[in-house]
């Protein structure tokens, strides 16, 4: 996933970094690399801290990718802080870089992950990358047994990542409801 992220940072870095007079030209490449690394580590931190609901909402497309989105806000804070600390950018300059990159990059990642014409990269790969590959066991169990427990959220006859995201983001039950259904609860 890091390759796709790096590609998107370069794609969207023109306006936010290269054409930004607050970023010295000799630092453009390093600033874009740091922004990409900070976004990836920020996503991983969210998973590690249990911030699954906001992230699932973003990945499922149920929440807009703008500065009101809690995931975008958290990543913007991380990227802004890191750029200020490592490159001496003012908080305003670092914030403009982060604000110009993060919504576009997240939108690009999600669009690539949902695009069937993007071989080797899908929403499952994206979640696996940001969860360090630790989400597989649960997803395997949900996929294998989920249909028997009424977990097919979208009625397509298969239990997959979209069903898991839907179950986690529903107001009633959330992840606890999903696990309860899976293991025989009410």
N, C-alpha and C positions, 0 to 999 in steps of 0.2 A: 504494500500500500504506500510505502514511503516514496516509491518511484512516481506513482500517480499524483501524490500530494506535491512532490517537487515539480512535476510537470505543470500542475495547476498554479503553483506559486509563480513560476516563470511566465505562464500565460497571462495571469492577472497582475503581475508585478510592475508592468509598465507604468500605469498611472499612479499606483499607490507608492511605488518606490523609485523607479528610474526617473520619472518626470516630477518627482517631489523635490523641490529645491532645498528642503531641510535635511535631505539625505545626501551626503557627499557622494559623488559619482564613484569614487574608488571603494566605497562601502556597499554599493548596490547589491552585488552578488552575495556578500556575507550577510547583509540584512535580510535578503530573501531566504537564504538558507536557515538563518535563525528563526525567522517567522514560521517557516514550514516545520522545523523541529519543535518549536514551542506549541504549535497547533496540535501536532501529533501527541506530544507529551501531555498536553492539556486534556485531550480526549481520553488518553489512558488514565490520567489522574481522576477524571470523572467516573470512569468505570470502577476504578479501585476504591473510590470513596462511596460507591453505591448510588451515584447520581444517574441511575438508569432511566428513570421516568422521563426526564427532560431530554436525554439523549435519544431515547426511543421515539419520543414525539417528533424530534428533529428528523431522525432517519426515516420515519414512516411518512413524512411530509405533512403531518397534521398540524405542525406549528410553522409559522413563517420564519424564514431565515433572514432576520433583520436585527437591529440593535435592541429590540424589545425581547428577543429570545434569550432565555437564561443561559443557554449553551454559548451563544455568540457573546454575551456579556462576559461570561467567565473566561472564555478564550481571549477576548479583547484585553481584559485586565492582565492576563498572563503574558501575552505578546507585548503589550505596551511596557510592562515592567521589565521584561527581558531586553527589549530593544534599548530602553533608556539606560539600563545598567551596563550592557555590553558595548554600546556604541555612543553613549553620551548624548543621545537624542533627548530633546525636551519631551515632557509628557504629552504636550500638544502634538509634536511632530510624530512621536511614536504611536500616539493614539490615531492619528490620521492614516498612518501606514496600516495599523491593525484594522481599523474600521473600513479601509478600502479593500483589504485582502480577505478577511475572514468570511463575510457573507458570501462572496463570490466563490471562494475555495470550497466552503462547505456545500454550497449549491452544486458546484461542479462535481465534487466527490459523490454526492447523492445521485445526481443525474447519471454519472458514469456507472455507479453501482446498480442502478435500475435499468440501464440500457442493455437489452439482450444482444446488441451488436458489439458489446465490449467483452470479448472473450477473456476468461481468466480473472475477471473482477466483477463481483456482485455484492449484494448487501450482506450476505453471509461472510464473505471475505473481509469486508469492511469491519463488521462487528468482531470477527475473529482477530483482526489486526489490533484493534483498540482494546480488546480484552486480553491480549497476550495469548490467545488461543485457548483460554480457560473456559470459554462459553460452550465449547463443543460437546462436552459430556451431557449437559442439560439439553442442548438442542438435539442431540442424538436420541435421548430418551423421549423428548417431546415428539419428535418426528416418528419414532418407532411405535409409541403407545398412545399418542395424543388422539388419534381418530376414535379409539375405543372409549375415550373419556369425554367426548364432546368438545374437543379443543380446536376443531376445524372452524376458526372464526370467520373465514370468508366463504365457506360453503363450497370450496372447489374440490373436495374429496381428498385433499392432501393436507398434512400438517407440516408447515414450514416456518421460515423466519417471519413472514408477514403475519402468520397466525400468532406467533410468539410476541411480536411487537404489538399487535392489536390487543392481545390479552393483558400484556404488561401496562399498556397505556389506558385501559378502560378504567373509569372512575370507581366502579365497584369491583373490589377484589384485588386488582393489580397482580403483582407477582405472587403474593400469598394465595390469591384465588386460583391462579394458574397451577401452582404447586399443590394446592388442596384438591383440585380436580384431578390432577395427575396421580396423586397418591390416595384417592378415595375419600377425600373430605367433602363437605357440602358446598 
